[in-house]
């Protein structure tokens, strides 16, 4: 990845974090990601493996369950 591509990617991630940080009443947002740094922006975490929900809880609960594995 070139330096300009890294800069563009970093800017896109910051924009996504800012968007997630804005709480709007009566709104639902769904974010699909493999990047765990977005957990703190969520109220609820779902983990789906092969089409089945294998975890449903809060970011704190997710971290605790991941630490126990």
BELCOR-V395322 format. One line per field, one symbol per residue. phi: phi as a letter, one per 40 degrees, with the letter a starting at -180 (. if undefined). Layout:
phi->???
This chain:
phi->.cdccccccccccccccccccccbcfbbbbbbabccccdccbcabbbbbfgbcbaaacdcccccccccc
